[in-house]
């Protein structure tokens, strides 16, 4: 099971790699173009600046708003055994059919305004379904009169039919789950500091599958977040109250107690998860750290600066769901501690440095107790670093970049006289020509080839091109080429006419 989850995480690395820049665009654009932020800081109210910020916000939101679709495509294409382009298309079509099915059923039975949002979880189910159907039926032969729809063309069709059935099933099981979250929210609101812990824990836990959107609005915008009179007007909802107090020039003292539904985010997002990202980088084999440093450091920066945490969380969620539960517990404790310490910082978007400065530091310590975030955050950074480093090392969590190869390939040992095209031709010949080659793929450092007959493979010719190891596996061979493996795979597939 853990190996399968690891493969799922690897399949999602391409879509995950776009999240840091999307997070920066969304975080900066969203926080600085928010009406409450502009009212508090009129210097931001410049047409040209707001145009830029709103474009940034829209660009980032386009990625995160379509994250389930991107994941469905990534899973389908990443785990397909061949013809990955068709698998990706089938993933996209199936997810659209899935959401369309949910939408029409919701409007028919729950009302026109009803929405059933399954988030990333629905995308994962669709993606895995498409992979199963694709790998099983992509070579199917239909009767002659239906021959046009055989082979890979059959996959989008059968996947779409399956998506309708899955959509109907989710329509039955999902609304009760969402209703349960609403009921839980009512109890949490009445539990004081322990309720703050449960809120943070539940918010983070449901965030793994995109269900957090059913949790936080209950507290941000309804009576569950409190009701207070501000400037003579009764305001409900934690965020509404905070921004009303922010706009009230006569307000004195600490901001609303409802800020407990925000304040716990800063220690986790600015300190805890960035430290976890650095810990993950340092658990990688030394030879893998340099080439993966950009990913983990940019993820840490994105979380610290904007509060966008998905790039870090998706790096370990699929490989070790239990570690995500530990993360959710720590995040809940962050909310608990912020409540105990009377930290009164809210946010417009997330718990990164931008909102910390705008709604904490610049409002004054007398109104927010923003100074107390610093020692709490440093403690959280230490806790996250130790916990993640210990767990990943102890349980060998397969995070991105952790794959251990027999040895690095010394680029100087590769043939300097051959072009990439020539090297691919040599490998094809060494593998027994096109007739013996069934499938060519690559992981981070290995060229993985399925062949009809292992006995006719010339391993020595492949080694002479710079492969540090060439060995037989069930149904094929693997050659360790280091970072060059991926481009060799693409070149070989292009020459064979099998590139997707």
Buried (B, 14 or more C-beta within 10 A) or exposed (E): EBEEBBBBBBBBBEBBBEBBBBBBBBBBBBBBBBEBBBEBEEEBEEEEBBEBBBEBBBBBBEBBEBBBBBBBBBBBBBBBBBBBEBBBBBBBBBBBBBBBBBBEBBBEEEEEEBEBBBBBBBBBBBBBBBBEBBBEBBEBEEEEEEEEEBBBBBBBBBBBEBBBEBBEEBBEEBBEBBEEBEEBBEEBBEEEBEBBBBBBBBBBBBBBBBBBBBBBBBBBBBEBBBBBEBEEEEBBBBBBBBBBBBEEEEBEEBBBBBBBBBBBBBBBBBBBBBBBBBBBBBBBEEEBBEBBBEBBBBBBBBBBBBBBBBBBBBBBBBBBEEBBBBBBBBBBBBBBBBBEBBBBBBBBBBBBBBBBBBBBBEBEEEBBBBEBBBEBBEBBBEBBBEBBBEBBEEEBBBBBBBBEBEEBBEEEEBEEEBEEEEBBBBBBEBBBEEEBBBBBBBBBBBBBBBBEEBEEBBBEBBBBBBBBBBEEEEEBBBBBBBEBBBBBBBBBBEBBEBBE
